Amino acid sequence: MLILITNDDGIQSPGIKALAKAMKRVGEVYVVAPDRERTAAGHSLTLHKPLRIESLGRRAFSVSGTPTDCVNLAVNEILPRRPDLVVSGINRGGNLGDDVTYSGTVSAAMEGTLLGIASIALSQLGEAHFHFETSARFALRLIRQVRRFGLPPDTLLNVNVPDLPPQAIKGMRVTCLGKRIFDSNNVIKKEDPRGKTYYWIGGNRVAWEERKDTDQEAVENGLISVTPVHLDLTNYTALAVLRDWEKRLTPVRRRTRPTRRL
Ligand code: MN
């Protein structure tokens, strides 16, 4: 099995090293990751400047781009053949609920999914210390399962692991994405040493809506959260409501007058 590993914390991150080490037990591992931290890069693709690939070993490459760039270059240029699996992480910190839309970690798995490759995003919650061994150990078991049963079409797995050592994990839950309560104080405004105003986004701790079976609820209860995420962003329940608009917003056709010849 050929496994492509990437992340958004950069190729030097301890999380990607822990993941690569674990994955070597189940397959041939290639690491293709950003040359620096790209956290919150989202699903961005570099289109307006050249990208450089640097070889850091036989199967390790850094890329001067985003996680999405890495998956593209890996699949189309670096790897000897199409990978069987893309694993992104282990991210330093959770990627829960709405945060998946900002996440470079999850976006790399989205890119893998778009290319038709089974993909998993792994995030380890924590503060100063991160129990990457907990994520790595679970990843190994999960990948054996994925290899055996495959994944539903167009679906990636977003995995979040609680801030606990492996023996303290209470179990695993299949979850939905949670919903943040957005705080209007989320932007911090300060002054720099030269008296100019600057802003800092995302300074505050976030609160979550009370919902059942969410990823956030699972990790808070010591359970590993696995959320199936699909890339079709269509809101199917809204289709019926909005179809009523079709008639109202259809332009009224006027009878066309013959254009006068000059
Ligand atoms: Mn990150």
py3Dmol code that shows the C-alpha trace and the ligand (Angstrom):
import py3Dmol

protein = """\
ATOM      1  CA  MET A   1       0.000   0.000   0.000  1.00  0.00           C
ATOM      2  CA  LEU A   2       1.358   3.408  -1.008  1.00  0.00           C
ATOM      3  CA  ILE A   3       0.553   6.109   1.557  1.00  0.00           C
ATOM      4  CA  LEU A   4       0.964   9.831   0.989  1.00  0.00           C
ATOM      5  CA  ILE A   5       1.434  11.859   4.146  1.00  0.00           C
ATOM      6  CA  THR A   6       1.076  15.612   4.326  1.00  0.00           C
ATOM      7  CA  ASN A   7       0.060  18.277   6.836  1.00  0.00           C
ATOM      8  CA  ASP A   8      -0.331  22.024   7.360  1.00  0.00           C
ATOM      9  CA  ASP A   9       2.081  22.430  10.284  1.00  0.00           C
ATOM     10  CA  GLY A  10       5.079  21.985   7.992  1.00  0.00           C
ATOM     11  CA  ILE A  11       7.432  19.113   7.278  1.00  0.00           C
ATOM     12  CA  GLN A  12       9.462  19.713  10.458  1.00  0.00           C
ATOM     13  CA  SER A  13       6.439  19.267  12.731  1.00  0.00           C
ATOM     14  CA  PRO A  14       6.687  16.436  15.294  1.00  0.00           C
ATOM     15  CA  GLY A  15       3.117  15.409  14.405  1.00  0.00           C
ATOM     16  CA  ILE A  16       3.986  14.457  10.814  1.00  0.00           C
ATOM     17  CA  LYS A  17       7.074  12.587  11.980  1.00  0.00           C
ATOM     18  CA  ALA A  18       5.025  10.538  14.460  1.00  0.00           C
ATOM     19  CA  LEU A  19       2.485   9.785  11.722  1.00  0.00           C
ATOM     20  CA  ALA A  20       5.090   8.760   9.131  1.00  0.00           C
ATOM     21  CA  LYS A  21       6.742   6.451  11.631  1.00  0.00           C
ATOM     22  CA  ALA A  22       3.457   4.712  12.449  1.00  0.00           C
ATOM     23  CA  MET A  23       2.367   4.450   8.795  1.00  0.00           C
ATOM     24  CA  LYS A  24       5.599   2.686   7.825  1.00  0.00           C
ATOM     25  CA  ARG A  25       4.211  -0.358   9.618  1.00  0.00           C
ATOM     26  CA  VAL A  26       1.367  -0.696   7.099  1.00  0.00           C
ATOM     27  CA  GLY A  27       2.750   0.555   3.814  1.00  0.00           C
ATOM     28  CA  GLU A  28       5.260   2.403   1.701  1.00  0.00           C
ATOM     29  CA  VAL A  29       5.262   5.979   2.965  1.00  0.00           C
ATOM     30  CA  TYR A  30       5.949   9.216   1.084  1.00  0.00           C
ATOM     31  CA  VAL A  31       5.974  12.498   2.956  1.00  0.00           C
ATOM     32  CA  VAL A  32       5.208  15.577   0.849  1.00  0.00           C
ATOM     33  CA  ALA A  33       4.516  18.568   3.088  1.00  0.00           C
ATOM     34  CA  PRO A  34       4.798  22.364   3.190  1.00  0.00           C
ATOM     35  CA  ASP A  35       8.276  23.744   3.919  1.00  0.00           C
ATOM     36  CA  ARG A  36       6.793  25.951   6.675  1.00  0.00           C
ATOM     37  CA  GLU A  37       3.678  26.212   8.780  1.00  0.00           C
ATOM     38  CA  ARG A  38       0.503  26.684   6.700  1.00  0.00           C
ATOM     39  CA  THR A  39      -2.120  26.366   9.405  1.00  0.00           C
ATOM     40  CA  ALA A  40      -5.501  27.841   8.356  1.00  0.00           C
ATOM     41  CA  ALA A  41      -4.420  27.897   4.698  1.00  0.00           C
ATOM     42  CA  GLY A  42      -7.784  26.330   3.887  1.00  0.00           C
ATOM     43  CA  HIS A  43      -8.126  24.726   0.480  1.00  0.00           C
ATOM     44  CA  SER A  44      -6.030  27.319  -1.306  1.00  0.00           C
ATOM     45  CA  LEU A  45      -4.029  26.429  -4.377  1.00  0.00           C
ATOM     46  CA  THR A  46      -1.001  28.434  -5.514  1.00  0.00           C
ATOM     47  CA  LEU A  47      -1.621  29.657  -9.047  1.00  0.00           C
ATOM     48  CA  HIS A  48       0.351  32.879  -9.386  1.00  0.00           C
ATOM     49  CA  LYS A  49       3.869  31.959  -8.367  1.00  0.00           C
ATOM     50  CA  PRO A  50       6.214  29.075  -9.054  1.00  0.00           C
ATOM     51  CA  LEU A  51       6.392  26.155  -6.629  1.00  0.00           C
ATOM     52  CA  ARG A  52       9.651  24.481  -5.588  1.00  0.00           C
ATOM     53  CA  ILE A  53      10.074  20.895  -4.451  1.00  0.00           C
ATOM     54  CA  GLU A  54      13.043  20.029  -2.259  1.00  0.00           C
ATOM     55  CA  SER A  55      14.073  16.440  -1.669  1.00  0.00           C
ATOM     56  CA  LEU A  56      14.905  15.782   1.981  1.00  0.00           C
ATOM     57  CA  GLY A  57      15.442  12.062   1.619  1.00  0.00           C
ATOM     58  CA  ARG A  58      14.367   9.266  -0.676  1.00  0.00           C
ATOM     59  CA  ARG A  59      10.710   9.570   0.261  1.00  0.00           C
ATOM     60  CA  ALA A  60      10.461  12.979   1.907  1.00  0.00           C
ATOM     61  CA  PHE A  61       9.853  16.224   0.031  1.00  0.00           C
ATOM     62  CA  SER A  62       9.105  19.750   1.118  1.00  0.00           C
ATOM     63  CA  VAL A  63       7.043  22.052  -1.089  1.00  0.00           C
ATOM     64  CA  SER A  64       7.027  25.853  -1.053  1.00  0.00           C
ATOM     65  CA  GLY A  65       3.220  25.868  -1.134  1.00  0.00           C
ATOM     66  CA  THR A  66      -0.005  24.949   0.628  1.00  0.00           C
ATOM     67  CA  PRO A  67      -1.222  21.503   1.735  1.00  0.00           C
ATOM     68  CA  THR A  68      -3.421  21.392  -1.390  1.00  0.00           C
ATOM     69  CA  ASP A  69      -0.370  22.143  -3.555  1.00  0.00           C
ATOM     70  CA  CYS A  70       1.464  19.304  -1.813  1.00  0.00           C
ATOM     71  CA  VAL A  71      -1.209  16.713  -2.623  1.00  0.00           C
ATOM     72  CA  ASN A  72      -1.334  17.863  -6.250  1.00  0.00           C
ATOM     73  CA  LEU A  73       2.406  17.798  -6.755  1.00  0.00           C
ATOM     74  CA  ALA A  74       2.756  14.502  -4.910  1.00  0.00           C
ATOM     75  CA  VAL A  75       0.128  12.718  -6.988  1.00  0.00           C
ATOM     76  CA  ASN A  76       1.004  14.290 -10.343  1.00  0.00           C
ATOM     77  CA  GLU A  77       4.765  14.631 -10.065  1.00  0.00           C
ATOM     78  CA  ILE A  78       6.576  13.093  -7.101  1.00  0.00           C
ATOM     79  CA  LEU A  79       5.039   9.704  -6.354  1.00  0.00           C
ATOM     80  CA  PRO A  80       5.991   6.670  -8.467  1.00  0.00           C
ATOM     81  CA  ARG A  81       2.300   5.735  -8.780  1.00  0.00           C
ATOM     82  CA  ARG A  82      -1.102   6.806  -7.495  1.00  0.00           C
ATOM     83  CA  PRO A  83      -1.300   6.493  -3.699  1.00  0.00           C
ATOM     84  CA  ASP A  84      -3.858   4.198  -2.089  1.00  0.00           C
ATOM     85  CA  LEU A  85      -4.325   6.590   0.794  1.00  0.00           C
ATOM     86  CA  VAL A  86      -3.737  10.224   1.742  1.00  0.00           C
ATOM     87  CA  VAL A  87      -3.268  10.886   5.460  1.00  0.00           C
ATOM     88  CA  SER A  88      -2.982  14.495   6.598  1.00  0.00           C
ATOM     89  CA  GLY A  89      -1.600  15.375  10.031  1.00  0.00           C
ATOM     90  CA  ILE A  90      -1.102  14.788  12.810  1.00  0.00           C
ATOM     91  CA  ASN A  91      -2.209  18.357  13.341  1.00  0.00           C
ATOM     92  CA  ARG A  92      -1.146  20.241  16.411  1.00  0.00           C
ATOM     93  CA  GLY A  93      -4.622  21.060  17.773  1.00  0.00           C
ATOM     94  CA  GLY A  94      -8.177  20.065  16.932  1.00  0.00           C
ATOM     95  CA  ASN A  95     -10.066  20.636  13.688  1.00  0.00           C
ATOM     96  CA  LEU A  96     -13.619  20.511  14.945  1.00  0.00           C
ATOM     97  CA  GLY A  97     -16.972  21.680  13.581  1.00  0.00           C
ATOM     98  CA  ASP A  98     -16.898  24.798  11.417  1.00  0.00           C
ATOM     99  CA  ASP A  99     -13.118  24.967  11.724  1.00  0.00           C
ATOM    100  CA  VAL A 100     -12.775  22.348   9.003  1.00  0.00           C
ATOM    101  CA  THR A 101     -13.458  25.077   6.440  1.00  0.00           C
ATOM    102  CA  TYR A 102     -10.288  26.940   7.480  1.00  0.00           C
ATOM    103  CA  SER A 103      -8.181  23.895   8.065  1.00  0.00           C
ATOM    104  CA  GLY A 104      -5.221  23.129   5.837  1.00  0.00           C
ATOM    105  CA  THR A 105      -5.071  19.675   7.419  1.00  0.00           C
ATOM    106  CA  VAL A 106      -8.629  18.828   6.371  1.00  0.00           C
ATOM    107  CA  SER A 107      -8.216  20.554   2.990  1.00  0.00           C
ATOM    108  CA  ALA A 108      -5.346  18.248   2.091  1.00  0.00           C
ATOM    109  CA  ALA A 109      -7.693  15.313   2.706  1.00  0.00           C
ATOM    110  CA  MET A 110     -10.341  17.099   0.618  1.00  0.00           C
ATOM    111  CA  GLU A 111      -7.883  17.357  -2.234  1.00  0.00           C
ATOM    112  CA  GLY A 112      -7.108  13.651  -1.956  1.00  0.00           C
ATOM    113  CA  THR A 113     -10.839  12.920  -2.037  1.00  0.00           C
ATOM    114  CA  LEU A 114     -11.323  15.140  -5.110  1.00  0.00           C
ATOM    115  CA  LEU A 115      -8.587  13.138  -6.823  1.00  0.00           C
ATOM    116  CA  GLY A 116     -10.494   9.954  -5.984  1.00  0.00           C
ATOM    117  CA  ILE A 117      -8.102   8.711  -3.282  1.00  0.00           C
ATOM    118  CA  ALA A 118      -9.256   7.530   0.169  1.00  0.00           C
ATOM    119  CA  SER A 119      -8.236  10.324   2.542  1.00  0.00           C
ATOM    120  CA  ILE A 120      -8.063  10.909   6.278  1.00  0.00           C
ATOM    121  CA  ALA A 121      -7.347  14.059   8.319  1.00  0.00           C
ATOM    122  CA  LEU A 122      -5.911  13.587  11.817  1.00  0.00           C
ATOM    123  CA  SER A 123      -5.828  16.216  14.540  1.00  0.00           C
ATOM    124  CA  GLN A 124      -4.535  15.888  18.086  1.00  0.00           C
ATOM    125  CA  LEU A 125      -6.046  18.189  20.662  1.00  0.00           C
ATOM    126  CA  GLY A 126      -3.712  19.645  23.249  1.00  0.00           C
ATOM    127  CA  GLU A 127      -2.199  22.779  24.707  1.00  0.00           C
ATOM    128  CA  ALA A 128       1.563  22.904  25.196  1.00  0.00           C
ATOM    129  CA  HIS A 129       2.147  19.149  24.953  1.00  0.00           C
ATOM    130  CA  PHE A 130       0.534  16.961  22.316  1.00  0.00           C
ATOM    131  CA  HIS A 131      -0.039  13.213  22.704  1.00  0.00           C
ATOM    132  CA  PHE A 132       0.813  12.426  19.084  1.00  0.00           C
ATOM    133  CA  GLU A 133       1.306   8.792  20.110  1.00  0.00           C
ATOM    134  CA  THR A 134      -2.445   8.580  20.838  1.00  0.00           C
ATOM    135  CA  SER A 135      -3.342   9.760  17.314  1.00  0.00           C
ATOM    136  CA  ALA A 136      -0.656   7.637  15.668  1.00  0.00           C
ATOM    137  CA  ARG A 137      -1.834   4.506  17.412  1.00  0.00           C
ATOM    138  CA  PHE A 138      -5.460   5.101  16.427  1.00  0.00           C
ATOM    139  CA  ALA A 139      -4.487   5.994  12.851  1.00  0.00           C
ATOM    140  CA  LEU A 140      -2.870   2.605  12.460  1.00  0.00           C
ATOM    141  CA  ARG A 141      -6.037   0.787  13.499  1.00  0.00           C
ATOM    142  CA  LEU A 142      -8.249   3.048  11.403  1.00  0.00           C
ATOM    143  CA  ILE A 143      -6.151   2.576   8.293  1.00  0.00           C
ATOM    144  CA  ARG A 144      -6.315  -1.190   8.586  1.00  0.00           C
ATOM    145  CA  GLN A 145     -10.097  -0.807   8.696  1.00  0.00           C
ATOM    146  CA  VAL A 146     -10.150   1.536   5.687  1.00  0.00           C
ATOM    147  CA  ARG A 147      -7.914  -0.823   3.732  1.00  0.00           C
ATOM    148  CA  ARG A 148     -10.305  -3.658   4.432  1.00  0.00           C
ATOM    149  CA  PHE A 149     -13.647  -1.930   3.851  1.00  0.00           C
ATOM    150  CA  GLY A 150     -12.799   1.202   1.841  1.00  0.00           C
ATOM    151  CA  LEU A 151     -14.552   4.536   2.330  1.00  0.00           C
ATOM    152  CA  PRO A 152     -17.943   5.711   1.051  1.00  0.00           C
ATOM    153  CA  PRO A 153     -17.580   7.648  -2.231  1.00  0.00           C
ATOM    154  CA  ASP A 154     -16.570  11.341  -2.073  1.00  0.00           C
ATOM    155  CA  THR A 155     -16.093  11.065   1.681  1.00  0.00           C
ATOM    156  CA  LEU A 156     -13.078  11.801   3.842  1.00  0.00           C
ATOM    157  CA  LEU A 157     -12.697  10.992   7.511  1.00  0.00           C
ATOM    158  CA  ASN A 158     -11.993  13.886   9.842  1.00  0.00           C
ATOM    159  CA  VAL A 159     -10.446  12.454  13.002  1.00  0.00           C
ATOM    160  CA  ASN A 160      -9.995  14.399  16.240  1.00  0.00           C
ATOM    161  CA  VAL A 161      -8.192  12.830  19.167  1.00  0.00           C
ATOM    162  CA  PRO A 162      -8.672  14.031  22.772  1.00  0.00           C
ATOM    163  CA  ASP A 163      -5.791  15.446  24.787  1.00  0.00           C
ATOM    164  CA  LEU A 164      -5.090  12.143  26.535  1.00  0.00           C
ATOM    165  CA  PRO A 165      -2.436   9.414  26.571  1.00  0.00           C
ATOM    166  CA  PRO A 166      -3.474   6.224  24.678  1.00  0.00           C
ATOM    167  CA  GLN A 167      -4.495   4.248  27.789  1.00  0.00           C
ATOM    168  CA  ALA A 168      -6.874   7.036  28.938  1.00  0.00           C
ATOM    169  CA  ILE A 169      -8.945   7.059  25.712  1.00  0.00           C
ATOM    170  CA  LYS A 170     -12.531   5.965  26.439  1.00  0.00           C
ATOM    171  CA  GLY A 171     -13.453   4.829  22.934  1.00  0.00           C
ATOM    172  CA  MET A 172     -14.369   6.072  19.484  1.00  0.00           C
ATOM    173  CA  ARG A 173     -17.507   7.807  18.191  1.00  0.00           C
ATOM    174  CA  VAL A 174     -18.765   8.496  14.691  1.00  0.00           C
ATOM    175  CA  THR A 175     -19.906  12.108  14.887  1.00  0.00           C
ATOM    176  CA  CYS A 176     -21.359  15.152  13.107  1.00  0.00           C
ATOM    177  CA  LEU A 177     -19.536  18.445  12.806  1.00  0.00           C
ATOM    178  CA  GLY A 178     -20.273  20.708  15.774  1.00  0.00           C
ATOM    179  CA  LYS A 179     -21.292  24.343  15.496  1.00  0.00           C
ATOM    180  CA  ARG A 180     -19.371  27.233  16.981  1.00  0.00           C
ATOM    181  CA  ILE A 181     -21.014  30.202  18.619  1.00  0.00           C
ATOM    182  CA  PHE A 182     -19.262  33.097  16.959  1.00  0.00           C
ATOM    183  CA  ASP A 183     -18.176  35.779  19.348  1.00  0.00           C
ATOM    184  CA  SER A 184     -18.187  39.411  18.254  1.00  0.00           C
ATOM    185  CA  ASN A 185     -15.092  39.923  20.428  1.00  0.00           C
ATOM    186  CA  ASN A 186     -13.175  37.521  18.245  1.00  0.00           C
ATOM    187  CA  VAL A 187     -11.123  40.340  16.732  1.00  0.00           C
ATOM    188  CA  ILE A 188      -8.545  41.900  19.020  1.00  0.00           C
ATOM    189  CA  LYS A 189      -7.516  45.470  18.269  1.00  0.00           C
ATOM    190  CA  LYS A 190      -4.196  46.772  19.605  1.00  0.00           C
ATOM    191  CA  GLU A 191      -1.502  49.278  18.929  1.00  0.00           C
ATOM    192  CA  ASP A 192       1.972  48.422  17.699  1.00  0.00           C
ATOM    193  CA  PRO A 193       5.160  50.020  19.172  1.00  0.00           C
ATOM    194  CA  ARG A 194       4.976  52.730  16.497  1.00  0.00           C
ATOM    195  CA  GLY A 195       1.442  53.732  17.427  1.00  0.00           C
ATOM    196  CA  LYS A 196      -0.272  52.059  14.465  1.00  0.00           C
ATOM    197  CA  THR A 197      -3.369  49.951  14.982  1.00  0.00           C
ATOM    198  CA  TYR A 198      -3.240  46.256  14.264  1.00  0.00           C
ATOM    199  CA  TYR A 199      -5.800  43.464  14.505  1.00  0.00           C
ATOM    200  CA  TRP A 200      -5.577  39.853  15.599  1.00  0.00           C
ATOM    201  CA  ILE A 201      -8.277  37.361  14.581  1.00  0.00           C
ATOM    202  CA  GLY A 202      -9.321  34.430  16.740  1.00  0.00           C
ATOM    203  CA  GLY A 203      -7.926  35.465  20.076  1.00  0.00           C
ATOM    204  CA  ASN A 204     -10.757  34.177  22.244  1.00  0.00           C
ATOM    205  CA  ARG A 205     -11.717  30.670  23.299  1.00  0.00           C
ATOM    206  CA  VAL A 206     -14.824  29.586  21.445  1.00  0.00           C
ATOM    207  CA  ALA A 207     -18.094  28.318  22.786  1.00  0.00           C
ATOM    208  CA  TRP A 208     -20.060  25.564  21.052  1.00  0.00           C
ATOM    209  CA  GLU A 209     -23.769  25.121  20.479  1.00  0.00           C
ATOM    210  CA  GLU A 210     -25.416  22.354  22.479  1.00  0.00           C
ATOM    211  CA  ARG A 211     -25.929  19.589  19.937  1.00  0.00           C
ATOM    212  CA  LYS A 212     -25.971  15.842  20.138  1.00  0.00           C
ATOM    213  CA  ASP A 213     -23.348  13.535  18.658  1.00  0.00           C
ATOM    214  CA  THR A 214     -20.925  16.244  17.639  1.00  0.00           C
ATOM    215  CA  ASP A 215     -17.165  15.910  17.250  1.00  0.00           C
ATOM    216  CA  GLN A 216     -16.648  18.502  19.968  1.00  0.00           C
ATOM    217  CA  GLU A 217     -18.876  16.628  22.429  1.00  0.00           C
ATOM    218  CA  ALA A 218     -17.000  13.374  21.757  1.00  0.00           C
ATOM    219  CA  VAL A 219     -13.504  14.741  22.380  1.00  0.00           C
ATOM    220  CA  GLU A 220     -14.696  16.531  25.505  1.00  0.00           C
ATOM    221  CA  ASN A 221     -15.823  13.152  26.827  1.00  0.00           C
ATOM    222  CA  GLY A 222     -12.514  11.456  26.120  1.00  0.00           C
ATOM    223  CA  LEU A 223     -13.674   9.764  22.908  1.00  0.00           C
ATOM    224  CA  ILE A 224     -11.910   9.819  19.552  1.00  0.00           C
ATOM    225  CA  SER A 225     -14.172  11.524  17.029  1.00  0.00           C
ATOM    226  CA  VAL A 226     -14.469  10.309  13.437  1.00  0.00           C
ATOM    227  CA  THR A 227     -16.630  12.500  11.194  1.00  0.00           C
ATOM    228  CA  PRO A 228     -17.448  11.486   7.629  1.00  0.00           C
ATOM    229  CA  VAL A 229     -17.156  14.679   5.581  1.00  0.00           C
ATOM    230  CA  HIS A 230     -18.327  14.916   2.003  1.00  0.00           C
ATOM    231  CA  LEU A 231     -17.506  17.576  -0.507  1.00  0.00           C
ATOM    232  CA  ASP A 232     -20.916  18.170  -2.023  1.00  0.00           C
ATOM    233  CA  LEU A 233     -21.799  21.443  -0.288  1.00  0.00           C
ATOM    234  CA  THR A 234     -25.334  21.490  -1.715  1.00  0.00           C
ATOM    235  CA  ASN A 235     -27.986  21.962   0.952  1.00  0.00           C
ATOM    236  CA  TYR A 236     -30.512  19.395  -0.251  1.00  0.00           C
ATOM    237  CA  THR A 237     -33.253  20.396   2.191  1.00  0.00           C
ATOM    238  CA  ALA A 238     -33.001  24.001   0.953  1.00  0.00           C
ATOM    239  CA  LEU A 239     -33.533  22.937  -2.667  1.00  0.00           C
ATOM    240  CA  ALA A 240     -37.319  22.594  -2.265  1.00  0.00           C
ATOM    241  CA  VAL A 241     -37.663  26.015  -0.645  1.00  0.00           C
ATOM    242  CA  LEU A 242     -35.507  27.809  -3.177  1.00  0.00           C
ATOM    243  CA  ARG A 243     -37.149  26.142  -6.177  1.00  0.00           C
ATOM    244  CA  ASP A 244     -40.162  28.331  -5.435  1.00  0.00           C
ATOM    245  CA  TRP A 245     -37.959  31.259  -6.336  1.00  0.00           C
ATOM    246  CA  GLU A 246     -37.399  29.944  -9.821  1.00  0.00           C
ATOM    247  CA  LYS A 247     -40.656  31.359 -11.181  1.00  0.00           C
ATOM    248  CA  ARG A 248     -40.322  34.660  -9.342  1.00  0.00           C
ATOM    249  CA  LEU A 249     -36.814  35.275 -10.499  1.00  0.00           C
ATOM    250  CA  THR A 250     -37.208  34.062 -14.036  1.00  0.00           C
ATOM    251  CA  PRO A 251     -36.930  37.146 -16.250  1.00  0.00           C
ATOM    252  CA  VAL A 252     -40.164  38.052 -18.007  1.00  0.00           C
ATOM    253  CA  ARG A 253     -39.615  37.663 -21.712  1.00  0.00           C
ATOM    254  CA  ARG A 254     -40.653  40.707 -23.697  1.00  0.00           C
ATOM    255  CA  ARG A 255     -41.720  40.339 -27.254  1.00  0.00           C
ATOM    256  CA  THR A 256     -38.653  41.129 -29.237  1.00  0.00           C
ATOM    257  CA  ARG A 257     -39.021  43.962 -31.696  1.00  0.00           C
ATOM    258  CA  PRO A 258     -37.214  43.572 -34.954  1.00  0.00           C
ATOM    259  CA  THR A 259     -34.080  45.646 -34.820  1.00  0.00           C
ATOM    260  CA  ARG A 260     -34.113  48.502 -37.218  1.00  0.00           C
ATOM    261  CA  ARG A 261     -31.542  48.325 -39.924  1.00  0.00           C
ATOM    262  CA  LEU A 262     -29.353  51.355 -40.252  1.00  0.00           C
TER     263      LEU A 262
END
"""
ligand_1 = """\
1
MN
Mn -2.021 23.068 11.706
"""
view = py3Dmol.view(width=600, height=400)
view.addModel(protein, "pdb")
view.setStyle({"model": 0}, {"cartoon": {"style": "trace"}})
view.addModel(ligand_1, "xyz")
view.setStyle({"model": 1}, {"stick": {}})
view.zoomTo()
view.show()
